[in-house]
Amino acid sequence: MDCTADSGSMPSILFEDVHCLAVSKPPGMLSQGRPRDGMSLEGILRRYLDPDAPDSVYLAAIHRLDRPVSGVMIWGKTPKAARRLHQQFSSREVEKQYWAIVPGCPSPVEGIWDDWLCEEDTGLGPVVQVCHADAPRARHALTRYRVDPLGTVPEGCSRLRLWPRTGRTHQLRVQASSRGLPILGDAHYGSDRPFPVGIALHARSLAIRHPMLRTEMLLTAPLPDHWPAAGIILPDED
């Protein structure tokens, strides 16, 4: 099953049935919670599912995307479906693919980023850094990466495909930045290059099994409309 949707400033529905809901999150939108400056993605989806009683809706976040990141998210619409989706993430059965634009180019052009990460709460949000394996609260982070030469990107930049095997806070952002490759627009982790909205990190696809039918699903989110405005034109393929 291959599910796609058009991009836009509001979440696009990629797949929906009585068990689960997959959407494309716009950049700059909080995944959950009640932000001071507008509605979170969870709040929007609750209103979509039941405009009259959104708080009564069962909707479980299976994973999260950082606020400045765009792309695929899947939600459970029943407790049983949510448990089964969570299990797939916990057992690392889900293949997650991200697209990122970074300055420079990693060497070699493909490989594995293998790090230990530590998170510190500064009061202004979490800050994560690479640390030693024996550091307090250190967590292992693994990401496979590959430079993709196809498409057009800003001068001096590279397009990366990233397949995280673990799901640590800010994992891809920190791993890229620690190698001198801060994602465009990500001032939190050292980027001095602007980006129109959010950062140049997009959760492109999820390969996952339907929680009840057990059929394979490939959920694919198109790039946000502002990427071409930043000089990024990529082939719409995987």
C-alpha positions as CSV (number, residue, x, y, z in Angstrom):
1,M,0.0,0.0,0.0
2,D,1.6,3.3,-1.1
3,C,0.0,6.4,0.3
4,T,0.8,10.0,-0.7
5,A,-0.7,13.5,-0.3
6,D,-0.1,17.0,-1.4
7,S,1.9,19.3,0.8
8,G,0.6,22.5,2.4
9,S,0.6,24.6,5.5
10,M,-1.9,22.4,7.3
11,P,-1.5,18.6,7.9
12,S,-2.3,16.5,4.9
13,I,-4.0,13.1,5.5
14,L,-1.8,10.3,4.1
15,F,-3.9,7.4,5.3
16,E,-6.9,6.9,7.5
17,D,-9.1,4.0,8.6
18,V,-10.8,3.1,11.9
19,H,-7.5,1.9,13.4
20,C,-4.9,4.5,12.6
21,L,-4.3,7.9,11.0
22,A,-1.1,9.0,9.2
23,V,-0.5,12.7,8.3
24,S,2.2,15.0,7.0
25,K,3.1,17.4,9.7
26,P,4.0,21.0,8.6
27,P,7.2,22.5,9.9
28,G,6.9,24.9,12.8
29,M,3.9,23.0,14.3
30,L,4.2,21.3,17.7
31,S,3.3,17.6,17.6
32,Q,1.6,17.6,20.9
33,G,0.6,19.9,23.8
34,R,-0.9,23.4,23.9
35,P,1.5,25.9,22.4
36,R,0.9,29.6,23.2
37,D,1.1,30.6,19.6
38,G,-1.5,28.3,18.1
39,M,-2.9,24.8,17.8
40,S,-0.7,21.7,18.1
41,L,-1.0,18.9,15.5
42,E,-2.7,16.7,18.0
43,G,-5.3,19.5,18.7
44,I,-6.0,19.9,15.0
45,L,-6.4,16.2,14.4
46,R,-8.8,15.9,17.4
47,R,-10.9,18.6,15.9
48,Y,-10.8,16.9,12.6
49,L,-12.0,13.6,14.0
50,D,-14.7,15.2,16.2
51,P,-15.3,18.9,15.8
52,D,-18.0,18.9,18.6
53,A,-16.1,17.0,21.2
54,P,-12.3,16.8,20.4
55,D,-11.3,16.0,23.9
56,S,-13.3,12.8,23.8
57,V,-11.4,11.4,20.9
58,Y,-8.9,8.6,21.5
59,L,-5.8,9.5,19.6
60,A,-2.4,8.1,20.6
61,A,0.9,9.6,19.4
62,I,3.1,6.7,18.4
63,H,6.2,8.8,17.8
64,R,7.0,12.5,17.5
65,L,8.7,15.0,15.2
66,D,10.6,18.0,16.5
67,R,8.7,21.3,16.0
68,P,10.8,22.6,13.1
69,V,10.7,19.2,11.3
70,S,8.2,18.3,8.6
71,G,6.9,14.9,7.4
72,V,5.2,11.7,8.3
73,M,3.6,10.9,11.6
74,I,1.3,8.0,12.5
75,W,-1.3,8.0,15.3
76,G,-3.3,5.2,16.8
77,K,-7.1,5.6,16.9
78,T,-7.8,2.7,19.2
79,P,-5.8,1.3,22.2
80,K,-5.2,-2.0,20.5
81,A,-3.9,-0.4,17.3
82,A,-1.7,2.0,19.3
83,R,-0.1,-0.8,21.3
84,R,0.7,-2.7,18.1
85,L,2.2,0.3,16.4
86,H,4.2,1.2,19.5
87,Q,5.6,-2.4,19.5
88,Q,6.8,-2.0,15.9
89,F,8.7,1.1,16.8
90,S,10.1,-0.4,20.1
91,S,11.4,-3.5,18.3
92,R,12.8,-1.3,15.4
93,E,10.7,-3.0,12.8
94,V,9.8,0.4,11.2
95,E,12.0,1.9,8.5
96,K,12.1,5.6,8.8
97,Q,13.7,7.7,6.0
98,Y,14.5,11.4,6.3
99,W,15.8,13.9,3.8
100,A,18.2,16.7,5.0
101,I,20.1,19.5,3.4
102,V,23.5,20.3,5.0
103,P,26.5,22.5,4.1
104,G,29.5,20.6,2.8
105,C,29.5,16.9,2.3
106,P,30.2,14.0,4.7
107,S,33.2,11.7,4.0
108,P,32.7,9.0,3.2
109,V,29.6,9.7,1.2
110,E,27.7,6.8,2.9
111,G,28.0,4.9,6.1
112,I,26.8,4.7,9.7
113,W,26.8,7.4,12.3
114,D,27.3,5.6,15.6
115,D,27.2,7.9,18.7
116,W,26.3,8.2,22.3
117,L,24.0,11.2,23.1
118,C,23.3,13.1,26.3
119,E,20.3,15.4,26.8
120,E,20.3,18.5,29.1
121,D,17.3,20.6,29.8
122,T,18.4,24.3,29.8
123,G,14.9,25.6,30.6
124,L,14.6,26.8,27.0
125,G,14.2,23.3,25.7
126,P,16.4,20.3,25.4
127,V,20.0,20.5,24.2
128,V,21.6,17.3,23.1
129,Q,25.3,16.6,22.6
130,V,27.6,13.7,21.7
131,C,29.1,12.2,24.8
132,H,31.1,9.2,26.0
133,A,29.2,5.9,26.4
134,D,29.8,5.9,30.2
135,A,28.4,9.4,30.7
136,P,25.3,9.8,32.9
137,R,22.1,9.2,30.9
138,A,24.0,8.4,27.7
139,R,21.9,6.8,25.0
140,H,23.1,5.0,22.0
141,A,22.2,6.5,18.6
142,L,22.6,4.8,15.2
143,T,21.8,6.3,11.8
144,R,22.6,5.1,8.3
145,Y,23.3,7.9,5.8
146,R,23.9,8.4,2.1
147,V,24.6,11.4,0.0
148,D,22.1,11.6,-2.9
149,P,23.5,13.6,-5.9
150,L,20.1,13.9,-7.6
151,G,18.2,17.2,-7.6
152,T,19.2,20.8,-7.0
153,V,20.4,22.2,-3.7
154,P,22.0,25.5,-2.6
155,E,25.6,26.0,-3.6
156,G,28.0,24.2,-1.3
157,C,25.4,22.0,0.2
158,S,24.5,18.3,0.0
159,R,21.3,16.3,0.1
160,L,21.4,13.4,2.6
161,R,19.1,10.5,3.0
162,L,19.0,9.4,6.6
163,W,17.7,6.1,8.1
164,P,17.7,6.3,11.9
165,R,17.8,3.0,13.7
166,T,17.1,4.6,17.1
167,G,14.8,7.4,18.0
168,R,16.7,9.7,20.4
169,T,15.8,13.3,21.0
170,H,17.2,15.5,18.3
171,Q,19.2,12.6,17.0
172,L,19.7,13.5,13.4
173,R,20.2,17.1,14.1
174,V,22.9,16.4,16.7
175,Q,24.7,13.7,14.7
176,A,24.8,15.9,11.6
177,S,26.0,19.0,13.5
178,S,28.7,17.1,15.4
179,R,30.3,16.3,12.1
180,G,30.3,19.9,10.9
181,L,27.1,19.4,8.9
182,P,24.4,21.4,10.7
183,I,21.1,21.1,9.0
184,L,20.1,24.3,7.1
185,G,18.1,26.6,9.4
186,D,18.9,24.7,12.6
187,A,20.4,27.6,14.6
188,H,19.8,25.4,17.8
189,Y,22.6,23.2,16.6
190,G,25.0,25.6,14.9
191,S,23.5,26.5,11.5
192,D,24.2,30.0,10.4
193,R,22.3,29.6,7.1
194,P,18.6,30.7,7.0
195,F,15.7,28.5,5.9
196,P,12.2,29.8,5.1
197,V,10.2,27.7,7.6
198,G,11.6,25.3,10.2
199,I,14.7,23.5,9.2
200,A,15.8,21.5,6.1
201,L,14.9,18.1,7.7
202,H,11.9,16.2,6.3
203,A,10.5,12.8,7.5
204,R,10.0,11.5,4.0
205,S,8.6,8.0,4.7
206,L,7.6,5.3,7.1
207,A,7.6,1.6,6.1
208,I,5.3,0.0,8.6
209,R,2.7,-2.8,9.0
210,H,-0.9,-2.0,9.4
211,P,-1.6,-2.7,13.1
212,M,-4.6,-5.0,12.5
213,L,-4.4,-6.2,8.9
214,R,-0.6,-6.8,9.1
215,T,-0.2,-5.5,5.5
216,E,2.8,-3.5,4.6
217,M,2.3,0.2,4.3
218,L,4.6,2.8,2.7
219,L,3.6,6.2,4.0
220,T,5.2,9.0,2.0
221,A,5.0,12.8,2.7
222,P,5.9,15.2,-0.2
223,L,8.2,18.1,0.5
224,P,6.7,21.3,1.9
225,D,6.0,24.0,-0.7
226,H,8.7,26.3,0.7
227,W,11.7,24.0,-0.1
228,P,11.8,25.1,-3.8
229,A,11.8,28.7,-2.6
230,A,15.0,27.9,-0.8
231,G,16.6,26.6,-4.0
232,I,15.9,22.9,-3.3
233,I,14.3,20.9,-6.1
234,L,14.3,17.2,-5.6
235,P,12.9,14.4,-7.7
236,D,9.7,13.1,-6.1
237,E,10.9,9.5,-5.7
238,D,12.4,7.2,-3.2
